[in-house]
Each structure stands twice: as structure tokens, then as C-alpha cells.
């Protein structure tokens, strides 16, 4: 394999399901390159967050993969623990991915909003953008959220800086809101 293709596959493997975040309906070539990346580079060490990221990557590639056994948070966890897990899983906050994790997220919009508000106040723009992405997805599902996501996105566009992850999450939110 040529070095530039190997680097491209490594980048896709790291980005994971977000590789498809901009595509409304990924085409067969898109899925094929994701499947190649999955096959070329091994899954990172197992843990609940990585297992869900892996599930999302396979799902986006159109490759069958088991649903992870458990959620990366537990009933009764604090809102901070719950929101922290969702930040690490923001690539799953897309309409094309839906599963047991998303069912759990639908039940806790106030905790996600609390995390997004706290991150915004602390000027932690990447965290605020990741949690806003989950809030926008909840709206896409028809769930009422206790914050104005439009204002959050305006704030992130204005003050979010040049962080690539923040820009990606804001762009995905914009796409979901269209």
C-alpha cells in the first residue's frame, strides 16, 4: 500500500464515524473506504466509549458489528459523568446512527443542556459544541430541549475559535438543522 493511502486510511480510522458526518446519504465508495480503514487498522483497546465509537464506525461503513454490551455511563451517574461520556461520543450524534445509546440520551436532555451551559460559561468551546450536537440531534428526534440551540451555535461560531473539532461539530449541527 502506498504511504499516502495508508496515511489517509489512518486519518479516517481516527476520525471514525465523523468521516460521514457531512454526507446525507453516504455512497458505496464512501462506505468502501470506511470499511477498508476498519480492516487496515485494528480497533483501539476495548472500553465502553471505544466500543460505541467502533460500532458507529462499522455502522457508517455499512459493515455488521455487534451492539456494545453496555453504556459508557450508568443510571444514577451525575450529569457531569453523563455529559462527559457524550462529549467523547459526539461522532454518534448524527441522524443516521440510532441505537440503545441514543434511547438513553433521549431520556436526559436536561443533563446534556446543563453540561452545554457549563461548558459555554467556562469557554470550553469543544465540549460545548459536542454537547450542542447532541441537543440538536434530540431536536431532530422531536425531543424538547431546555436551551436555545440556535443561540448556542451562534455563540460557538462567534467565539469558538479555530478548533477543528468545534468547527466540525458546529457544521454537523447546521446540517441537522437544515
N, C-alpha and C positions, 0 to 999 in steps of 0.2 A: 504494500500500500504506500502511496506517495505521502511524504511528510505533511504536505498541506491538507490532504484529505484526512489524515489522522488527526491533525490539529482541529479541523472543522468538526469531526465526529466527537472529539473530546469536549469541545465547546458546547455542542448540542447535548451531550451527556450531562454536563454540569448544569446547563440551563433547564434541562428536563422538559416537563410539560409546557413550560412557558415558551418553548420553541414555537408552539402552535397558537399562542395567545392572540396573535394578530389575525389569524385566519378564521373566518366564519365557518367555512367547511373545508377542512384540510383535504388536499387532493392525494391521489395514490403516491405520487412522487414524494410528497411531504412525509407521509406515513412510512414510506420505504426508508428514507434517510434516518428517521427516528428509530425504526426497527434495527437498522444497521448499527447505529450508535449504541443501542441497548445490547446488541450482540457482540460488539467490539470491545466494550469496556465493562468490566464487572460491576455489579451493584456494590455501592459502599456498604460498610458494616451494618448489620441489622440493628435497628432501634425503631420505635413506633413512628417517629417522624419520617425517617428514611423509608420505611416500609410504605407509607402513604405516598411519598414522593415517587417511589418506584412504581406503585400501582398507577399513579397518574401518567407517568411517562409511558408505560405499556399501553394504557387505555388510549392516550393520544396517538400512539403509533398503530392502534388497531390490533394489538397483539394481546391474546388472552393472558391474564395474570390473576392470581388469587387476590381476593379482597383481604387486606390485613386483618389479623385476628382481633386486634383491639384498637381502641382510640388512643391518641397521644395525650389524652387528658382523662380525668375520672370525674364522675358525678361527685359534687361536693368540693372540687378544686376551687381555689379562689379565682376571681375574674382575671387576676394578673397571670396566673398559670395558664388559664384557658386562652387568653388573648396572646400570650407568648407562643403557645403552640401554633396558633393560627397564623402568626407572623411568619414562622418557619414554613408554613404550608400555603402561603399566598398563591403559589402556582396552581393550587387546586380550586381557587376561587374563579372558576370560569363556567359558563352555562353548559359546556359540552361534557363536563365531568360531574357526575352526581352519584352519591353512594351513601353509606351509613354515616360517614363523617359529616356530610352535608345535612343529613337529617338532624344530627346533634347540634350543628351550627344554627339551624333554623329555630331551635328552641331557646337560644341565648342571645338575641340581638342587643339587649341592654348591656351585657358584659362586653360585647365587641365594641359598642359605642363608647362605653366607659374607657376602654383601652385606647380607642382612637382619639378621644378627647384628651386623655392624659398625655399621649404621645405628642399631640399637637401643641399642648401647653408647654411641654418640655423641649419643643423644637426638634423632636426626634422624627424627622420627616420620613425616613424609610419605614419606620414602624407605623406611623400614621397612615401612610399610603397603602401599606399591606392590609391594615385593618379596614380602611375605607373600601378597599377592593372587596372584602367580604361583605361589608354593609351594602355596597352596590349590588352584589350578587343576591343578597337577601331581597332587595327591592325587585330585582329581576324575577325572583320567585314569587313576588307578591306579598312578602312579609313587610310589615310596618317597622321602620327603624326610628329610634328616638333622636336622630341627628339629621341635619340637612346635609346630605352628601354633596350636593352641588356647591355649598359654601366650603366644605372641607376640600373639595377638589380645586376650587378657585384659590384657596389658601396655599395648597401644595404647588399649584402651577406658579404662583407668585413668589413664594418663599422656599420652595422645596430644593432649590439649588440645582446643581448639575449632577446629582447622584443618579447613576444609570438605573438602579433598581427602582427608585422613586419614580423616575420618568416612565419606566415600563408599566408599573402598577397604575399610574395615572392614565396612561394611554389605554390600558385594558379597561379601566373604569369608563373612560369616554366611549369606547367601543360598545360596552354593555348598555350604556345609556342611550345609544342611538336607536 
